[in-house]
Amino acid sequence: MSPRSTDLWSYAEIARHIKVQSETVRNYRRHGLLPDPDTHDANGHPRWYPDTIRAWARNRPGHR
């Protein structure tokens, strides 16, 4: 299955996936702990493919 633009996640979707607040995800990015965005939306906001985040989440900080 190939990624589609409709399958892109924002900070909110990432936060829901890993069960934290959106601000925690933003802090991960500020500290270089989140993968680089796969793309940006029309407003310049970062977006990630779910598979990018799922792979990262398996090894994310504090994840056991």
Buried (B, 14 or more C-beta within 10 A) or exposed (E): EEBEEEBBBBBEBBBEBBEBEBEBBBEBBEEEEBBEBBEEEEEEEBBBBBEBBEEBEEEBEEEE
